[in-house]
Amino acid sequence: MRADLVPDDLWERVAPLLPPAPERRRRHPGRLRVPDRIALAGVLYVLRTGVAWRDVPAETVGCSGVTAWRRLRDWTEAGVWPRLHADLLTELRRADLLDLDDCAVDRLARPGPQRGDHVGPSPVDRARLGSKHHLIVDRHGTPLAVTLTGGNRHDVTQLLPLLDAVPSIRGLRGRPRHKPRRLYADRGYDFDKYRRLLWKRGIKPVIARRGVAHGSGLGKVRWVVERTFAWLHQFKRLRTRYERRADLHQGMLELACGIICLRRLLKAVDVQQ
């Protein structure tokens, strides 16, 4: 068994969020349940390497890919991953490592399965079926929320749902923060209707205008969201969407966001020491 594939810092934060294991039957109890940490090692193995679930090496990980998939399904349905992400954002804010005044949004199209939820023909890729990842980050590139849609959904229609997906982030005295003061975006979000809706929420839109020469200067702030996409897609399972179930792919996106937040937190601790 390779529980060491799950770092202690990650396991300490995940373990309290996991639903309790079902009680074993007294008669005909069957095989012993694979420990949660071992199953999480299988999920992380797939997330990082991108292999098919059936190709997970049980001798290396400690459980089969089917077991890891089932546990991922159960934990996703129990809402483990958004709570993990929210808890880590709270830790980052408590450590003064979040800058929620300036945030940036972007999206990236990904190839997807031929069937499934949130799959659609991409208008910019010869109508190939796929999905889009929509991401909002703080000024440092820390992922605040990520959503999944079909490849045919217009970017701007997901702007408000993406903002709504940002959790209430505690960690400091006063009210929790859940929205930026300024929001940076590229020309794909250039619609006056959505500018007005952002102003109505108390958010200043800083969005590049279509039909004008390049060189708006927003790249000095917006580049962090593109870097965070690069971080996300270092997890090879996220480069191409294989899961037909959108909730499972969404869960893996949120788990990856949580790992990125944890890395930032641990890096700051190492620097302070």
Backbone as numpy.savetxt, mean C-alpha at the origin, in Angstrom:
# Nx Ny Nz CAx CAy CAz Cx Cy Cz
11.45 -24.79 9.70 10.61 -23.60 9.70 11.48 -22.35 9.70
11.06 -21.33 8.94 11.88 -20.14 8.81 11.11 -18.92 9.27
10.76 -18.89 10.58 10.11 -17.69 11.12 11.05 -16.50 11.07
12.37 -16.76 10.94 13.32 -15.65 10.89 13.20 -14.87 9.59
12.42 -15.38 8.62 12.16 -14.60 7.41 11.30 -13.38 7.71
10.65 -13.37 8.86 9.85 -12.22 9.30 10.66 -11.48 10.35
11.13 -10.27 10.10 11.92 -9.54 11.10 11.14 -9.34 12.40
11.85 -9.32 13.50 11.20 -9.15 14.80 10.42 -7.85 14.87
10.98 -6.77 14.31 10.31 -5.47 14.38 8.96 -5.51 13.66
8.89 -6.23 12.56 7.62 -6.35 11.84 6.66 -7.27 12.59
7.15 -8.40 13.06 6.28 -9.36 13.73 5.67 -8.76 15.01
6.44 -7.97 15.74 5.91 -7.36 16.97 4.73 -6.44 16.69
4.67 -5.89 15.50 3.57 -4.99 15.16 2.41 -5.72 14.49
2.70 -6.81 13.80 1.65 -7.56 13.13 0.90 -8.47 14.09
1.62 -9.14 14.97 1.04 -10.19 15.81 -0.20 -9.73 16.59
-0.20 -8.54 17.23 -1.40 -8.15 17.98 -2.63 -7.89 17.11
-2.44 -7.73 15.81 -3.55 -7.41 14.92 -4.20 -8.65 14.32
-3.54 -9.79 14.42 -4.04 -11.00 13.78 -5.24 -11.57 14.54
-6.24 -12.05 13.82 -7.38 -12.68 14.50 -6.95 -13.95 15.21
-7.62 -14.32 16.29 -7.23 -15.54 17.01 -7.45 -16.77 16.15
-6.60 -17.76 16.38 -6.72 -19.02 15.64 -7.97 -19.77 16.07
-8.65 -20.44 15.18 -9.83 -21.23 15.57 -9.43 -22.38 16.49
-10.33 -22.73 17.40 -10.06 -23.81 18.33 -10.02 -25.14 17.58
-9.13 -26.00 18.02 -9.02 -27.32 17.39 -10.15 -28.21 17.89
-10.61 -29.06 17.01 -11.61 -30.05 17.41 -10.99 -31.08 18.35
-11.77 -31.53 19.30 -11.27 -32.55 20.22 -11.17 -33.90 19.54
-12.19 -34.21 18.76 -12.16 -35.46 18.01 -11.72 -35.15 16.58
-10.83 -35.97 16.09 -10.31 -35.79 14.72 -9.76 -34.37 14.53
-8.80 -33.95 15.32 -8.30 -32.56 15.23 -7.55 -32.26 13.95
-7.06 -33.30 13.26 -6.32 -33.05 12.03 -4.90 -32.58 12.30
-4.29 -32.03 11.27 -2.90 -31.57 11.39 -2.82 -30.34 12.29
-1.65 -30.16 12.87 -1.41 -28.94 13.64 -1.42 -27.74 12.71
-1.98 -26.66 13.18 -2.04 -25.41 12.40 -0.64 -24.83 12.24
-0.34 -24.38 11.06 0.94 -23.72 10.81 0.97 -22.42 11.61
2.02 -22.14 12.37 2.10 -20.89 13.14 1.95 -19.67 12.24
1.33 -18.64 12.79 1.07 -17.43 12.01 2.35 -16.80 11.46
3.40 -16.85 12.26 4.65 -16.22 11.80 5.22 -16.95 10.60
5.09 -18.27 10.58 5.55 -19.03 9.42 4.71 -18.71 8.20
3.39 -18.61 8.39 2.52 -18.27 7.26 2.82 -16.88 6.73
3.11 -15.94 7.64 3.48 -14.59 7.20 4.78 -14.62 6.42
5.70 -15.51 6.80 6.94 -15.65 6.04 6.64 -16.08 4.60
5.65 -16.96 4.43 5.26 -17.37 3.08 4.68 -16.21 2.29
3.85 -15.39 2.93 3.27 -14.22 2.26 4.37 -13.26 1.84
5.31 -13.00 2.74 6.40 -12.07 2.42 7.31 -12.63 1.33
7.48 -13.94 1.30 8.31 -14.55 0.25 7.69 -14.29 -1.12
6.37 -14.47 -1.23 5.70 -14.21 -2.51 5.74 -12.73 -2.84
5.50 -11.88 -1.85 5.50 -10.43 -2.08 6.85 -9.95 -2.60
7.92 -10.48 -2.05 9.25 -9.99 -2.42 9.78 -10.61 -3.71
9.50 -11.89 -3.93 10.08 -12.58 -5.08 9.16 -12.60 -6.28
7.84 -12.51 -6.06 6.89 -12.54 -7.16 6.57 -13.92 -7.67
7.00 -14.98 -7.01 6.73 -16.33 -7.49 5.25 -16.66 -7.33
4.79 -17.64 -8.10 3.42 -18.12 -7.94 3.27 -18.81 -6.59
2.05 -18.78 -6.07 1.82 -19.38 -4.75 2.20 -20.87 -4.75
1.93 -21.55 -5.85 2.23 -22.99 -5.90 3.73 -23.26 -5.92
4.54 -22.23 -6.22 5.98 -22.42 -6.31 6.72 -22.01 -5.05
6.00 -21.69 -3.99 6.66 -21.34 -2.73 7.41 -22.57 -2.21
8.72 -22.48 -1.95 9.47 -23.65 -1.47 9.19 -23.91 0.01
8.42 -24.95 0.27 8.02 -25.25 1.65 9.23 -25.55 2.53
10.28 -26.14 1.95 11.46 -26.47 2.74 12.21 -25.21 3.17
12.06 -24.13 2.44 12.72 -22.88 2.78 11.86 -22.03 3.70
10.59 -21.93 3.36 9.69 -21.03 4.09 9.12 -21.70 5.34
8.78 -22.96 5.22 8.19 -23.67 6.34 6.73 -24.00 6.18
6.12 -23.54 5.08 4.73 -23.87 4.81 4.52 -23.83 3.30
3.43 -24.40 2.85 3.12 -24.40 1.43 2.56 -23.04 1.01
2.61 -22.78 -0.28 2.03 -21.55 -0.79 0.53 -21.48 -0.60
-0.14 -22.62 -0.66 -1.60 -22.64 -0.44 -1.94 -22.18 0.96
-1.16 -22.66 1.95 -1.39 -22.24 3.33 -1.16 -20.74 3.48
-0.08 -20.23 2.89 0.20 -18.79 2.97 -0.91 -17.99 2.31
-1.42 -18.47 1.17 -2.49 -17.75 0.48 -3.76 -17.72 1.33
-4.09 -18.84 1.92 -5.29 -18.88 2.76 -5.18 -17.93 3.95
-4.00 -17.88 4.54 -3.81 -17.00 5.69 -3.86 -15.54 5.23
-3.28 -15.24 4.05 -3.40 -13.89 3.50 -4.86 -13.52 3.29
-5.64 -14.44 2.75 -7.07 -14.20 2.54 -7.77 -13.89 3.86
-7.52 -14.70 4.87 -8.19 -14.50 6.16 -7.78 -13.18 6.80
-6.50 -12.85 6.74 -6.03 -11.63 7.37 -6.50 -10.39 6.61
-6.58 -10.52 5.29 -7.09 -9.39 4.50 -8.55 -9.13 4.82
-9.35 -10.20 4.90 -10.76 -10.04 5.23 -10.96 -9.51 6.65
-9.99 -9.75 7.52 -10.06 -9.25 8.89 -9.56 -7.81 9.02
-9.06 -7.22 7.93 -8.61 -5.82 7.95 -7.29 -5.59 8.65
-6.40 -6.58 8.61 -5.12 -6.47 9.31 -4.22 -5.41 8.69
-4.13 -5.39 7.36 -3.11 -4.56 6.70 -3.38 -3.06 6.82
-4.60 -2.55 6.64 -4.78 -1.11 6.85 -4.53 -0.69 8.30
-4.82 -1.57 9.27 -4.54 -1.22 10.67 -3.04 -1.19 10.92
-2.31 -2.13 10.33 -0.85 -2.11 10.45 -0.28 -0.82 9.87
-0.74 -0.45 8.69 -0.26 0.77 8.04 -0.57 1.99 8.89
-1.80 2.08 9.42 -2.19 3.23 10.24 -1.36 3.30 11.52
-1.09 2.16 12.14 -0.29 2.15 13.37 1.13 2.65 13.10
1.69 2.26 11.97 3.05 2.69 11.65 3.10 4.18 11.30
2.05 4.68 10.64 1.99 6.12 10.38 1.91 6.89 11.69
1.18 6.36 12.66 1.11 7.00 13.97 2.48 7.03 14.63
3.22 5.93 14.55 4.57 5.90 15.11 5.47 6.93 14.42
5.35 7.04 13.12 6.17 8.02 12.39 5.83 9.44 12.79
4.55 9.73 12.98 4.16 11.08 13.38 4.64 11.38 14.79
4.56 10.37 15.67 5.03 10.57 17.05 6.53 10.87 17.06
7.26 10.28 16.14 8.70 10.51 16.04 9.04 11.74 15.21
8.02 12.51 14.81 8.21 13.73 14.01 8.87 13.42 12.66
8.43 12.32 12.04 8.98 11.90 10.76 7.97 12.01 9.62
6.82 12.62 9.89 5.82 12.85 8.86 5.66 14.34 8.63
5.56 14.73 7.37 5.25 16.12 7.00 3.98 16.09 6.18
2.84 16.30 6.87 1.54 16.19 6.22 1.08 17.51 5.60
1.90 18.55 5.68 1.49 19.81 5.08 1.52 19.73 3.56
2.57 19.13 3.02 2.72 19.00 1.57 2.66 17.52 1.19
1.67 17.16 0.38 1.52 15.78 -0.08 1.43 15.77 -1.61
1.71 14.63 -2.19 1.68 14.47 -3.64 0.94 13.20 -4.01
0.26 13.24 -5.15 -0.47 12.06 -5.64 0.02 11.71 -7.04
-0.11 10.44 -7.37 0.21 9.97 -8.71 -0.42 8.60 -8.89
-0.32 8.06 -10.09 -0.88 6.74 -10.38 0.07 6.05 -11.35
-0.04 4.72 -11.39 0.80 3.94 -12.28 0.00 2.75 -12.75
-0.03 2.54 -14.07 -0.76 1.40 -14.63 0.09 0.15 -14.53
-0.57 -0.96 -14.22 0.10 -2.25 -14.10 -0.65 -3.29 -14.92
0.06 -4.20 -15.60 -0.63 -5.29 -16.29 -1.42 -6.13 -15.29
-2.53 -6.70 -15.75 -3.37 -7.45 -14.84 -3.90 -8.72 -15.47
-4.69 -9.47 -14.72 -5.25 -10.73 -15.23 -6.34 -10.47 -16.27
-6.73 -11.51 -16.97 -7.77 -11.39 -17.97 -9.15 -11.27 -17.34
-9.26 -11.70 -16.10 -10.52 -11.60 -15.39 -10.25 -11.13 -13.97
-11.31 -10.66 -13.30 -11.17 -10.26 -11.92 -11.75 -8.90 -11.65
-11.75 -8.51 -10.39 -12.26 -7.21 -9.98 -11.23 -6.13 -10.29
-11.73 -4.94 -10.61 -10.88 -3.78 -10.87 -9.85 -4.06 -11.95
-10.32 -4.61 -13.05 -9.49 -4.83 -14.24 -10.19 -4.16 -15.41
-9.44 -3.42 -16.23 -10.04 -2.76 -17.37 -9.03 -2.48 -18.45
-9.47 -2.17 -19.66 -8.55 -1.90 -20.77 -7.88 -0.54 -20.61
-6.58 -0.54 -20.73 -5.83 0.71 -20.58 -5.94 1.53 -21.86
-6.35 2.81 -21.78 -6.46 3.63 -22.99 -5.12 4.06 -23.56
-4.04 3.85 -22.82 -2.72 4.28 -23.29 -1.81 3.10 -23.58
-2.34 1.88 -23.53 -1.52 0.69 -23.77 -2.28 -0.30 -24.64
-2.78 0.17 -25.78 -3.46 -0.67 -26.78 -4.57 -1.52 -26.16
-5.26 -0.93 -25.20 -6.41 -1.57 -24.55 -6.07 -2.87 -23.85
-4.80 -3.03 -23.46 -4.43 -4.21 -22.68 -5.08 -4.14 -21.31
-5.56 -5.28 -20.84 -6.21 -5.32 -19.54 -5.19 -5.10 -18.43
-5.62 -4.36 -17.44 -4.72 -4.11 -16.31 -5.42 -3.30 -15.24
-4.63 -2.88 -14.28 -5.13 -2.11 -13.14 -4.24 -0.90 -12.94
-4.70 0.00 -12.07 -3.91 1.18 -11.71 -3.71 1.22 -10.21
-2.50 1.59 -9.81 -2.20 1.89 -8.42 -2.26 3.41 -8.25
-3.05 3.87 -7.31 -3.15 5.30 -7.00 -2.53 5.53 -5.63
-1.62 6.49 -5.54 -0.80 6.64 -4.33 -0.75 8.09 -3.89
-0.81 8.31 -2.57 -0.59 9.63 -1.99 0.51 9.50 -0.96
1.46 10.42 -0.98 2.61 10.37 -0.06 2.79 11.74 0.59
3.53 11.74 1.71 3.85 13.01 2.35 5.09 13.61 1.67
5.60 14.70 2.23 6.71 15.40 1.58 7.97 14.54 1.49
8.11 13.56 2.39 9.30 12.71 2.40 9.11 11.46 1.55
7.91 11.26 0.99 7.65 10.07 0.21 7.07 8.93 1.00
6.69 9.16 2.25 6.06 8.12 3.06 4.67 7.84 2.52
4.34 6.61 2.18 3.01 6.32 1.64 1.93 6.50 2.70
0.92 7.31 2.39 -0.19 7.55 3.31 -1.39 6.69 2.98
-1.61 6.41 1.70 -2.72 5.57 1.27 -2.46 5.11 -0.15
-3.00 3.95 -0.49 -2.90 3.42 -1.84 -4.22 2.76 -2.18
-4.68 2.95 -3.41 -5.93 2.34 -3.85 -5.71 1.66 -5.20
-6.66 0.80 -5.54 -6.58 -0.01 -6.75 -7.83 0.19 -7.58
-7.66 0.44 -8.89 -8.80 0.55 -9.80 -8.46 -0.16 -11.10
-9.46 -0.26 -11.97 -9.22 -0.79 -13.30 -8.39 0.17 -14.13
-7.73 -0.38 -15.14 -6.85 0.44 -15.96 -7.57 1.49 -16.79
-8.90 1.38 -16.91 -9.66 2.34 -17.71 -10.25 3.47 -16.88
-10.01 3.49 -15.58 -10.55 4.56 -14.75 -9.69 5.80 -14.88
-10.35 6.97 -15.05 -9.60 8.21 -15.17 -8.96 8.55 -13.83
-7.74 9.08 -13.90 -6.97 9.34 -12.68 -7.69 10.28 -11.73
-8.27 11.34 -12.26 -8.82 12.38 -11.39 -10.04 11.89 -10.62
-10.76 10.90 -11.16 -11.94 10.40 -10.46 -11.56 9.69 -9.16
-10.30 9.31 -9.03 -9.85 8.61 -7.83 -9.17 9.54 -6.83
-9.17 10.84 -7.12 -8.48 11.78 -6.24 -9.14 11.86 -4.87
-10.45 12.05 -4.84 -11.15 12.17 -3.56 -11.20 10.84 -2.82
-11.49 9.69 -3.51 -11.41 8.41 -2.78 -10.04 8.15 -2.18
-8.98 8.60 -2.87 -7.64 8.41 -2.33 -7.43 9.24 -1.07
-7.91 10.47 -1.08 -7.83 11.30 0.12 -8.64 10.70 1.26
-9.82 10.15 0.92 -10.65 9.54 1.95 -9.99 8.30 2.55
-9.09 7.66 1.79 -8.43 6.45 2.27 -7.31 6.73 3.26
-6.89 8.00 3.38 -5.85 8.34 4.36 -6.43 8.18 5.76
-5.83 7.38 6.62 -6.40 7.17 7.96 -6.19 8.38 8.86
-6.92 8.44 9.95 -6.68 9.46 10.96 -5.38 9.11 11.67
-4.40 9.99 11.55 -3.05 9.70 12.04 -2.86 10.42 13.37
-2.72 9.63 14.42 -2.51 10.18 15.74 -1.01 10.29 16.00
-0.63 10.32 17.26 0.78 10.35 17.61 1.22 11.62 18.31
0.47 12.71 18.13 0.78 13.98 18.78 -0.47 14.51 19.47
-0.30 15.43 20.37 -1.44 16.03 21.05 -2.30 16.80 20.05
-3.57 16.84 20.33 -4.49 17.53 19.42 -5.24 16.54 18.54
-5.93 17.08 17.58 -6.72 16.24 16.70 -5.84 15.41 15.78
-6.29 14.21 15.43 -5.55 13.43 14.43 -5.54 14.14 13.09
-4.48 13.93 12.31 -4.38 14.50 10.97 -4.81 13.46 9.95
-5.59 13.91 8.97 -6.01 12.98 7.92 -6.04 13.64 6.55
-5.58 14.88 6.47 -5.55 15.54 5.16 -4.38 16.51 5.10
-3.86 16.74 3.90 -2.76 17.69 3.75 -3.27 19.13 3.70
-2.32 20.05 3.80 -2.67 21.46 3.58 -2.52 21.83 2.10
-1.53 21.22 1.44 -1.31 21.45 0.02 -1.16 20.10 -0.66
-1.74 19.98 -1.86 -1.69 18.72 -2.60 -1.11 18.99 -3.98
-0.03 18.29 -4.31 0.66 18.45 -5.59 0.28 17.31 -6.53
0.05 17.66 -7.79 -0.34 16.64 -8.78 0.07 17.11 -10.17
0.12 16.16 -11.12 0.51 16.49 -12.49 -0.72 16.86 -13.32
-0.52 17.00 -14.61 -1.57 17.49 -15.50 -2.76 16.54 -15.59
-2.58 15.29 -15.26 -3.70 14.36 -15.32 -4.82 14.71 -14.35
-4.52 15.57 -13.38 -5.52 15.96 -12.39 -6.00 17.39 -12.60
-5.72 17.95 -13.78 -6.03 19.35 -14.06 -7.50 19.52 -14.46
-8.37 19.60 -13.46 -9.79 19.87 -13.69 -10.25 20.87 -12.63
-10.86 21.96 -13.09 -11.27 23.00 -12.15 -12.30 22.49 -11.15
-13.13 21.54 -11.57 -14.12 20.98 -10.65 -13.44 20.38 -9.43
-12.34 19.66 -9.65 -11.66 19.01 -8.53 -10.81 20.01 -7.74
-10.37 21.06 -8.40 -9.72 22.13 -7.64 -10.70 22.73 -6.63
-11.91 22.97 -7.09 -12.92 23.55 -6.18 -13.24 22.58 -5.05
-13.32 21.29 -5.36 -13.63 20.32 -4.32 -12.50 20.23 -3.29
-11.25 20.38 -3.75 -10.14 20.38 -2.80 -10.16 21.62 -1.92
-10.42 22.79 -2.53 -10.53 24.00 -1.73 -11.64 23.86 -0.69
-12.73 23.23 -1.08 -13.86 23.04 -0.17 -13.47 22.20 1.03
-12.51 21.29 0.85 -12.02 20.46 1.95 -10.91 21.15 2.74
-10.57 22.35 2.37 -9.50 23.05 3.06 -8.11 22.67 2.59
-8.02 22.14 1.36 -6.74 21.71 0.79 -6.41 22.61 -0.39
-5.22 23.16 -0.41 -4.79 24.00 -1.53 -4.28 23.12 -2.66
-4.93 23.13 -3.84 -4.43 22.31 -4.96 -3.27 23.01 -5.67
-2.21 22.27 -5.87 -1.06 22.76 -6.65 -0.90 21.76 -7.79
-1.61 22.03 -8.88 -1.73 21.08 -9.98 -1.23 21.73 -11.26
-0.38 21.03 -12.00 0.14 21.55 -13.26 -1.00 21.75 -14.27
-0.88 22.78 -15.07 -1.90 23.10 -16.07 -1.60 22.39 -17.39
-2.67 21.90 -18.03 -2.51 21.31 -19.36 -2.37 22.41 -20.40
-1.70 22.09 -21.49 -1.60 23.03 -22.59 -0.58 24.12 -22.40
0.24 24.02 -21.35 1.29 25.02 -21.15 2.63 24.31 -21.23
3.67 25.08 -21.44 5.01 24.50 -21.58 5.42 23.80 -20.30
6.22 22.75 -20.46 6.74 22.05 -19.29 7.71 22.97 -18.55
7.92 22.65 -17.30 8.80 23.47 -16.49 8.05 24.21 -15.41
6.98 23.61 -14.90 6.18 24.26 -13.86 6.94 24.33 -12.54
7.96 23.51 -12.36 8.71 23.50 -11.12 8.14 22.57 -10.07
7.00 21.93 -10.34 6.38 21.04 -9.36 7.18 19.76 -9.17
8.04 19.47 -10.13 8.85 18.26 -9.99 9.75 18.28 -8.77
10.08 19.47 -8.27 10.92 19.58 -7.08 10.22 19.01 -5.85
8.89 18.93 -5.91 8.12 18.39 -4.79 7.54 17.03 -5.15
7.10 16.86 -6.40 6.38 15.66 -6.79 7.27 14.43 -7.00
8.56 14.61 -7.11 9.42 13.47 -7.43 9.36 12.39 -6.35
8.98 12.76 -5.13 8.98 11.77 -4.05 7.94 10.68 -4.28
6.82 11.01 -4.93 5.81 10.00 -5.16 6.29 8.99 -6.20
7.06 9.46 -7.18 7.61 8.54 -8.17 8.66 7.62 -7.53
9.42 8.16 -6.59 10.39 7.32 -5.88 9.67 6.27 -5.04
8.55 6.64 -4.43 7.81 5.68 -3.61 7.23 4.58 -4.47
6.78 4.91 -5.68 6.34 3.85 -6.61 7.50 2.88 -6.89
8.71 3.42 -7.03 9.87 2.54 -7.25 10.08 1.63 -6.04
9.90 2.18 -4.83 10.01 1.35 -3.62 8.95 0.26 -3.62
7.72 0.64 -3.95 6.63 -0.34 -3.94 6.90 -1.48 -4.92
7.41 -1.13 -6.09 7.58 -2.15 -7.12 8.92 -2.86 -7.02
9.68 -2.58 -5.96 10.77 -3.48 -5.60 10.19 -4.79 -5.07
8.95 -4.74 -4.58 8.23 -5.96 -4.24 7.69 -6.53 -5.55
8.30 -7.58 -6.03 8.06 -8.02 -7.40 6.62 -8.48 -7.64
5.93 -8.89 -6.59 4.55 -9.34 -6.77 3.64 -8.19 -7.15
4.06 -6.95 -6.93 3.23 -5.79 -7.23 3.48 -5.23 -8.62
4.54 -5.70 -9.29 4.85 -5.15 -10.62 3.79 -5.55 -11.64
3.30 -6.76 -11.50 2.21 -7.26 -12.35 1.14 -7.79 -11.42
-0.10 -7.45 -11.69 -1.16 -7.95 -10.83 -1.54 -9.36 -11.28
-1.33 -10.33 -10.38 -1.67 -11.72 -10.66 -2.97 -12.14 -9.98
-3.26 -11.57 -8.82 -4.46 -11.97 -8.07 -5.73 -11.52 -8.79
-6.64 -12.44 -9.01 -7.93 -12.05 -9.57 -8.75 -11.26 -8.55
-8.60 -11.64 -7.28 -9.33 -10.93 -6.23 -8.65 -9.60 -5.94
-9.39 -8.52 -6.15 -8.81 -7.19 -5.95 -8.45 -6.96 -4.49
-9.23 -7.53 -3.56 -8.94 -7.27 -2.14 -7.60 -7.86 -1.72
-7.20 -8.99 -2.33 -5.92 -9.58 -1.98 -4.76 -8.75 -2.53
-4.91 -8.25 -3.74 -3.86 -7.38 -4.29 -3.79 -6.08 -3.49
-4.94 -5.54 -3.12 -4.97 -4.34 -2.28 -4.30 -4.62 -0.94
-4.56 -5.80 -0.37 -3.92 -6.14 0.90 -2.41 -6.20 0.79
-1.90 -6.74 -0.31 -0.46 -6.81 -0.49 0.13 -5.41 -0.71
-0.62 -4.54 -1.36 -0.17 -3.16 -1.49 -0.05 -2.50 -0.13
-1.05 -2.69 0.72 -1.03 -2.07 2.05 0.06 -2.67 2.92
0.30 -3.98 2.80 1.40 -4.59 3.54 2.73 -4.00 3.10
2.91 -3.82 1.79 4.15 -3.22 1.29 4.31 -1.79 1.80
3.22 -1.02 1.85 3.28 0.34 2.39 3.70 0.32 3.85
3.16 -0.65 4.61 3.55 -0.76 6.01 5.03 -1.07 6.16
5.56 -1.95 5.31 6.98 -2.29 5.39 7.84 -1.07 5.06
7.42 -0.28 4.07 8.17 0.94 3.73 8.17 1.92 4.91
7.02 2.06 5.58 6.95 2.94 6.75 7.86 2.43 7.87
7.87 1.12 8.07 8.72 0.55 9.12 10.20 0.76 8.81
10.58 0.63 7.56 11.97 0.86 7.18 12.38 2.30 7.50
11.50 3.23 7.19 11.81 4.64 7.46 11.95 4.88 8.96
11.08 4.26 9.74 11.13 4.41 11.19 12.42 3.84 11.75
12.80 2.64 11.33 13.99 1.99 11.84 15.27 2.72 11.40
15.23 3.25 10.18 16.40 4.01 9.70 16.63 5.25 10.54
15.53 5.92 10.92 15.66 7.11 11.75 16.20 6.76 13.14
15.76 5.62 13.67 16.26 5.18 14.98 17.75 4.87 14.92
18.19 4.22 13.83 19.61 3.90 13.68 20.45 5.17 13.59
19.94 6.18 12.89 20.67 7.43 12.74 20.81 8.12 14.10
19.75 8.10 14.89 19.79 8.74 16.20 20.77 8.05 17.15
20.90 6.73 16.99 21.81 5.99 17.85 23.26 6.18 17.40
